């Protein structure tokens, strides 16, 4: 990122004329004319739709849409007013009256903007390692700005990636202070998303409320059947035939927030308990990776306790 770029700088295509790409997501009460209003706005601003996904929930009477578009102006470098109209802030300003007319919940962001992510982990590092690798290679649009853990097991891995590591031990007595410190870090690093990558502590209701809509958790999908220690070994003893994982938003209900992504892998009698653990790790990494990717690409919209994912 150059000195002239900011987090709100849109991605520019190499082709001419100059083009900037954005993502617009909207949800509102279903009504005829919404698509026309959005597409008409984009046309009036010289925009070209690259990809559009939409969904109308008939039962709830609610409409969802995600539009990936490019903003193009001939000779924009010489036309200050035209350039301003297709900038991120210009588009947001001009779209506001449209959104107000249709009473939309909406976001307009530069395409490809990396979200600032804080990862929390305990002893097991498979999900953390997967996220670190994919962030480093640009596979997912995130910048992992800090890692917080109640143990030091993953400190060396995190420091190898050049990311600040914070050790926050948690006991019943220290939990309020640890959570207060976490919120300080969220503010200090301007964190947009908190990811619980096998963080084996339950967040308080107060903390869950403060981070609502921007905290994702991963857990095995054997709940509620196999609780506590060694769930995969418990599953082996019962002869399970599938292993799975669930990624979801965190709320005050333990492991019952809106589901984002799930993975299921078939197994059989030849799998040992250790094999189930290995398969479970793969499922957990895949489910969490998808959830983080879809959130950061602006593909997830909430409908009560459900998610609408526009892929």
Secondary structure, 3 states (H helix, E strand, C coil): CCCCCCCCCCEECCCCCCEEEEEEEEEEECCCCHHHHHHHHHHHCCEEEEEEEEEEECCCCEEEEEEEEEEECCCCCCCHHHHHHCCHHHHHHHHHHHHHHHCCEEEEEECCCCEEEEEEECCCCHHHHHHHHHHHHCCCCEEEEEEEECCCCCHHHHHHCCCEEEECCCCCCCHHHHHHHHHHHHHHCCCCEEEECCCCCCCCHHHHHHCCCCEEEEEECCCCCCCCCCHHHHHHHHCCCEEEEEEEECCCCCCCCCEEEEEEEECCCCCCHHHHHHHHHHHHHHHHHHHHHHHHCCCEEEECCEEEECC
